[in-house]
Amino acid sequence: MLEGLDRINWATLTHAHGEATNVPQLLRSLLSENAEVRMEAFAELHEHIWYQGTVFPASAAAVPFLYELLTN
């Protein structure tokens, strides 16, 4: 799961708060067995890649991985 996540150069993508280098770890955290970790990651991802309804280059890159997580 989340194959290809590390092939994306997240440092070249931006989100609401700058470089998107934290996005891979946030996506991985959505797989945590700990519900609190998952909820924190979800909230932070929401704030970073869809801030006030705005999408960013990192938003588009994250969507396939979010879809993969939803379908599993």
C-alpha positions as CSV (number, residue, x, y, z in Angstrom):
1,M,0.0,0.0,0.0
2,L,1.1,3.5,-0.8
3,E,3.5,2.3,-3.4
4,G,5.1,5.2,-5.3
5,L,4.8,7.6,-2.4
6,D,8.5,8.0,-2.1
7,R,8.9,8.4,-5.9
8,I,7.3,11.9,-5.7
9,N,9.6,14.8,-5.0
10,W,7.5,16.3,-2.3
11,A,10.0,19.1,-1.7
12,T,9.1,20.5,-5.1
13,L,5.4,20.6,-4.3
14,T,3.7,23.1,-2.0
15,H,0.7,23.1,0.3
16,A,-0.9,25.8,2.4
17,H,2.1,26.0,4.7
18,G,5.0,25.7,2.3
19,E,7.0,22.6,1.1
20,A,5.0,19.4,1.2
21,T,7.7,17.3,2.6
22,N,5.5,16.2,5.6
23,V,2.7,14.8,3.4
24,P,4.2,11.3,2.9
25,Q,4.4,10.8,6.7
26,L,0.9,12.2,7.2
27,L,-0.4,9.7,4.6
28,R,1.4,6.8,6.3
29,S,0.0,7.9,9.6
30,L,-3.5,7.3,8.2
31,L,-2.6,3.6,8.4
32,S,-1.8,3.7,12.1
33,E,-3.6,1.3,14.4
34,N,-3.9,4.2,16.9
35,A,-7.1,6.1,16.2
36,E,-5.8,9.3,17.7
37,V,-2.7,9.2,15.4
38,R,-5.1,8.7,12.4
39,M,-7.3,11.6,13.4
40,E,-4.4,14.0,14.0
41,A,-2.9,13.0,10.6
42,F,-6.3,13.5,8.9
43,A,-6.8,16.9,10.5
44,E,-3.3,18.1,9.5
45,L,-3.6,16.8,6.0
46,H,-6.9,18.6,5.6
47,E,-5.3,21.9,6.9
48,H,-2.3,21.5,4.6
49,I,-3.7,20.2,1.3
50,W,-7.2,21.7,1.3
51,Y,-6.9,24.8,3.4
52,Q,-10.1,26.9,3.4
53,G,-11.2,25.1,0.2
54,T,-8.0,25.9,-1.7
55,V,-6.1,23.1,-3.4
56,F,-2.3,23.1,-4.0
57,P,0.2,21.2,-6.1
58,A,0.6,18.7,-3.2
59,S,-3.2,18.2,-3.1
60,A,-3.2,16.7,-6.6
61,A,-0.3,14.5,-5.8
62,A,-1.9,13.2,-2.6
63,V,-5.3,12.3,-4.1
64,P,-4.3,9.0,-5.6
65,F,-2.9,7.9,-2.3
66,L,-6.0,9.0,-0.4
67,Y,-8.1,7.1,-2.9
68,E,-6.0,4.0,-2.4
69,L,-6.5,4.3,1.4
70,L,-10.2,4.7,1.0
71,T,-10.6,1.6,-1.3
72,N,-8.7,-0.7,1.2
